């Protein structure tokens, strides 16, 4: 069992990574202080892990809210069902919400926790690789809107993050691969040694080697904790963690959030961002090809859908990184270093969008 710390100044919380944590009553006793709890999960995860978590919280009054599974259900209506469960069970400000599931559950449960009675505690219990390496850490919560991804939400830090690596054993292969996209992202934006390690160990990760997965999770969380500690609300540095996301979010929104997993869309977005970076002279062709190669090794898509260049740009202009009307993009200089900029010729962006989306 490994424990990392996230420190954003006004609050500090642990990330615990290890095997069998959902059954570790001592750990859960220390991380969940409330007597009253609401477990928010989905129809897929509930029958796999809800009984274990409930048993570990046997001394508490525990209610459940089981939501439908899928990114297309990450809506205000679904968040409303969490509010309904909190009210129906007469839970007050001293209650704690536990988000048991992937990134969608974590985002919805965190958003509901931020809003209910102006804020109650919540604990992230991520069960997918993508949630364990990325979305459960850092306090971004929210829901989607048909016009764009995560347009409605709040920065709201959890009380703790508990990553039970045993839950990865039941992930479908496609979902595991989607999680690897975010690990690859960390190598691109921060750590070239992690990128090299992924290149050498991709087969082990796909085979679900426990040591390899644990290292990938821990290193990703270390990087995110470091970035979030310096820029909790994404005023500057934290924006680098959106490498590939502006293009990827446009893909998700254009396909109604039901065609691509988030990690798959991010993989496509990183490839498009790298190509634009090459067109702008920021990076060299071999860097772009290294990224394409490692995405292929991970079994991730490398051919974007033909959603139309104009539609893609329209959706990208709803991105949260737009400031004063200027679309800021995260672009690749080399493996381990990116920049955030709105200084690029519009014609070059248009040409890139036309090639990939038209």
C-alpha positions in Angstrom: 0.0 0.0 0.0 1.3 3.4 -1.0 0.1 6.8 0.2 0.7 10.1 -1.5 -0.5 13.6 -0.4 -2.2 16.3 -2.3 -1.7 19.7 -0.7 -3.5 22.7 -2.2 -3.0 25.0 0.7 -6.5 25.3 2.1 -6.8 21.5 2.3 -4.6 18.4 2.3 -5.7 14.8 1.6 -4.2 11.4 1.0 -4.2 9.2 -2.1 -3.9 5.5 -1.1 -3.0 3.0 -3.7 -3.0 -0.8 -3.1 -4.6 -4.2 -3.3 -7.7 -5.1 -1.3 -8.5 -1.6 0.0 -12.2 -1.9 -0.4 -12.1 -4.6 2.3 -9.6 -2.8 4.5 -11.9 -1.7 7.3 -9.1 0.0 9.2 -8.3 2.2 6.2 -11.9 3.1 5.6 -12.4 3.9 9.3 -9.5 6.4 9.1 -10.6 7.9 5.8 -14.4 8.1 6.3 -15.1 9.8 9.6 -18.9 10.5 9.0 -21.5 8.3 10.7 -23.9 8.8 7.7 -22.8 8.0 4.2 -24.2 7.8 0.6 -22.5 5.5 -1.8 -22.9 6.7 -5.4 -22.2 4.1 -8.0 -23.5 2.7 -11.3 -25.3 -0.4 -12.5 -22.1 -2.0 -13.7 -20.0 -1.4 -10.6 -22.7 -2.0 -8.0 -22.9 -5.8 -8.3 -19.1 -6.1 -8.4 -17.9 -3.9 -5.5 -20.8 -2.3 -3.6 -21.3 -5.3 -1.2 -17.6 -5.1 -0.2 -17.6 -1.4 0.4 -20.9 -1.6 2.4 -19.5 -4.4 4.5 -16.4 -2.3 5.3 -18.7 0.5 6.4 -20.8 -1.8 8.6 -20.7 0.6 11.6 -22.2 3.4 9.7 -25.6 4.3 8.3 -25.1 3.7 4.6 -27.5 4.7 1.8 -27.1 3.9 -1.9 -27.6 5.8 -5.2 -27.2 3.6 -8.2 -27.0 5.5 -11.5 -27.0 4.3 -15.1 -23.6 3.6 -16.6 -22.0 5.7 -19.4 -20.7 9.2 -20.3 -24.1 10.0 -21.9 -25.6 10.0 -18.4 -23.2 12.6 -17.1 -25.9 15.3 -17.0 -27.7 17.7 -14.6 -30.7 15.3 -14.5 -28.5 12.5 -13.2 -26.9 14.7 -10.7 -30.4 15.6 -9.6 -31.0 11.9 -8.7 -28.0 12.1 -6.3 -29.6 15.2 -4.7 -32.9 13.3 -4.4 -31.1 10.4 -2.7 -29.4 12.8 -0.2 -32.7 14.4 0.6 -34.7 11.2 0.8 -32.2 9.7 3.3 -32.2 12.9 5.4 -28.5 13.4 5.1 -27.0 16.6 6.5 -23.8 18.6 6.1 -21.9 16.1 8.3 -22.6 13.2 5.9 -20.0 11.9 3.4 -20.6 10.8 -0.2 -18.5 8.0 -1.5 -18.0 7.9 -5.3 -17.6 4.2 -6.2 -16.9 4.0 -10.0 -15.1 5.5 -12.9 -14.6 9.1 -13.9 -18.3 9.8 -14.6 -19.4 8.7 -11.2 -16.6 10.6 -9.5 -17.4 13.8 -11.4 -21.2 13.5 -10.7 -20.8 12.6 -7.0 -18.2 15.3 -6.5 -20.4 17.9 -8.1 -23.4 16.9 -6.1 -21.3 17.0 -2.9 -20.1 20.5 -3.8 -23.6 21.8 -4.2 -25.6 19.9 -1.6 -26.2 22.1 1.5 -23.4 24.3 0.0 -20.9 21.5 0.4 -20.5 18.2 2.1 -17.5 15.8 2.3 -16.9 13.2 -0.4 -14.3 10.4 -0.9 -13.2 9.2 -4.3 -13.1 5.4 -4.6 -12.2 5.0 -8.3 -12.6 1.6 -10.0 -11.2 2.3 -13.5 -7.6 3.0 -14.5 -8.5 6.4 -16.0 -10.2 7.5 -12.7 -7.3 6.2 -10.6 -4.6 8.0 -12.6 -6.4 11.2 -13.3 -10.0 12.2 -12.7 -10.3 11.2 -9.0 -7.4 13.5 -8.1 -7.5 17.3 -8.1 -11.0 18.2 -7.3 -12.5 18.8 -10.8 -16.2 17.9 -10.7 -19.0 18.5 -13.0 -21.5 17.3 -15.7 -21.7 17.7 -19.5 -23.9 19.9 -21.6 -24.9 19.1 -25.2 -22.8 22.1 -26.2 -19.7 20.9 -24.5 -17.9 18.6 -22.0 -17.8 19.5 -18.3 -19.3 23.0 -18.9 -21.2 22.8 -15.6 -19.2 22.1 -12.4 -17.0 23.1 -9.5 -13.5 22.8 -8.2 -14.1 20.8 -5.0 -11.5 18.7 -3.4 -12.3 15.2 -1.9 -11.5 14.2 1.6 -9.5 11.2 0.3 -8.8 9.1 -2.7 -8.8 5.3 -2.3 -7.4 3.4 -5.3 -8.0 -0.4 -5.0 -6.0 -1.9 -7.8 -7.9 -5.2 -7.6 -10.8 -3.4 -9.3 -8.8 -3.2 -12.5 -9.1 -7.0 -12.9 -12.7 -6.7 -14.0 -12.2 -3.8 -16.4 -13.0 -4.6 -20.1 -9.9 -4.4 -22.2 -11.2 -1.4 -24.0 -11.7 0.5 -20.8 -8.3 -0.4 -19.6 -6.7 0.9 -22.8 -8.7 4.1 -22.5 -7.1 4.7 -19.1 -3.7 4.3 -20.5 -4.3 7.4 -22.7 -4.1 9.6 -19.6 -0.9 7.9 -18.4 0.6 8.6 -21.9 -0.5 12.2 -21.5 1.5 12.6 -18.3 4.6 11.4 -20.1 4.0 13.9 -22.9 3.4 16.9 -20.7 5.8 16.3 -17.7 7.9 13.2 -17.6 9.9 11.8 -20.6 11.2 9.0 -18.4 7.6 7.8 -17.8 7.0 8.0 -21.6 10.1 5.8 -22.1 9.0 3.4 -19.4 5.6 3.1 -21.1 7.3 2.3 -24.4 9.1 -0.6 -22.7 6.3 -1.8 -20.5 3.1 -1.5 -22.5 2.8 -5.2 -23.0 2.9 -5.7 -19.2 0.2 -3.0 -18.7 -2.1 -4.6 -21.2 -1.5 -7.9 -19.5 -2.5 -6.3 -16.2 0.8 -6.9 -14.5 0.1 -5.7 -10.9 3.5 -4.1 -10.4 3.4 -2.2 -13.7 -0.1 -0.9 -13.1 0.7 0.2 -9.6 3.7 2.1 -10.8 1.7 3.8 -13.6 -1.0 4.8 -11.1 1.4 6.1 -8.5 3.6 8.1 -10.9 0.6 9.6 -12.6 -0.9 10.7 -9.3 2.5 12.1 -8.2 2.6 14.3 -11.3 -1.0 15.4 -11.0 -0.6 16.2 -7.2 2.5 18.3 -8.0 0.7 20.3 -10.7 -2.6 20.8 -8.7 -0.6 21.9 -5.7 0.8 24.8 -7.7 -2.4 25.7 -9.6 -5.6 24.3 -8.2 -8.0 26.2 -10.3 -6.3 26.0 -13.7 -5.2 29.6 -14.0 -1.9 28.6 -15.7 0.1 25.5 -15.1 -2.7 23.0 -14.6 -3.9 23.7 -18.2 -1.0 21.6 -19.5 -3.0 18.5 -18.2 -5.5 19.2 -20.9 -3.1 18.1 -23.6 -5.4 16.5 -26.3 -8.5 17.4 -24.4 -9.7 20.4 -26.4 -9.8 18.3 -29.6 -11.0 15.2 -27.6 -13.9 17.0 -25.9 -15.1 18.2 -29.3 -15.1 14.6 -30.6 -17.1 13.4 -27.5 -19.6 16.2 -27.8 -20.1 15.8 -31.6 -20.7 12.1 -31.1 -23.2 12.6 -28.3 -20.8 11.1 -25.7 -21.8 7.6 -26.7 -19.3 6.6 -29.3 -15.9 7.1 -27.8 -14.6 6.5 -24.3 -13.0 9.7 -22.8 -9.5 8.2 -23.0 -10.1 7.2 -26.7 -11.1 10.8 -27.5 -8.1 12.1 -25.6 -5.8 9.8 -27.6 -7.1 11.2 -30.8 -6.9 14.7 -29.5 -3.2 14.3 -28.5 -2.4 13.1 -32.0 -4.2 16.1 -33.6 -2.4 18.4 -31.1 0.9 16.9 -32.0 0.3 17.2 -35.7 -0.7 20.9 -35.3 2.5 21.4 -33.2 4.5 19.9 -36.0 2.8 22.2 -38.6 3.7 25.2 -36.5 7.3 24.2 -36.2 7.2 23.6 -32.5 8.1 19.9 -32.6 9.8 17.5 -35.0 8.1 14.7 -37.1 9.8 11.9 -35.1 8.2 13.2 -31.9 4.7 13.1 -33.5 5.4 9.6 -34.8 6.6 8.3 -31.4 3.3 9.5 -29.9 1.4 7.8 -32.7 3.4 4.6 -32.2 2.8 4.4 -28.4 -1.0 5.0 -28.9 -1.1 2.2 -31.3 0.8 -0.1 -28.9 -1.8 0.7 -26.3 -4.5 -0.3 -28.8 -6.0 3.2 -28.9 -7.7 4.8 -32.0 -5.6 7.0 -34.3 -8.2 7.9 -36.9 -10.7 10.6 -35.8 -14.3 10.6 -36.9 -15.4 12.9 -39.7 -17.4 15.3 -37.7 -16.6 18.3 -39.9 -14.0 21.0 -39.4 -16.6 23.7 -38.8 -18.4 21.6 -36.2 -15.2 20.7 -34.5 -14.1 24.4 -34.2 -17.6 25.4 -33.0 -17.3 22.9 -30.2 -13.7 23.8 -29.4 -14.7 27.4 -28.9 -16.9 26.3 -26.0 -13.8 25.0 -24.3 -13.1 26.3 -20.8 -9.6 27.4 -21.9 -11.1 30.1 -24.1 -10.1 33.5 -22.7 -11.2 36.9 -24.1 -12.4 35.1 -27.2 -9.1 33.4 -27.8 -8.9 29.6 -28.0 -5.8 28.5 -26.0 -4.4 25.2 -27.1 -1.9 22.8 -25.4 0.8 22.1 -27.9 3.8 19.7 -27.8 7.4 20.9 -28.0 9.0 17.6 -27.1 8.2 14.6 -25.0 7.9 15.9 -21.5 7.2 19.6 -22.4 4.2 21.4 -23.7 3.1 25.0 -24.0 -0.3 26.6 -23.6 -0.9 29.3 -26.2 -3.4 31.2 -28.3 -0.6 32.5 -30.6 -0.9 30.5 -33.8 -2.2 31.2 -37.3 -5.9 30.4 -37.6 -5.2 29.1 -41.1 -2.9 26.5 -39.7 -5.5 25.3 -37.2 -8.2 25.3 -39.9 -6.0 23.2 -42.1 -5.4 20.7 -39.3 -9.1 20.4 -38.5 -9.9 20.0 -42.2 -7.4 17.2 -42.6 -8.6 15.2 -39.6 -12.3 16.0 -39.4 -13.6 16.8 -43.0 
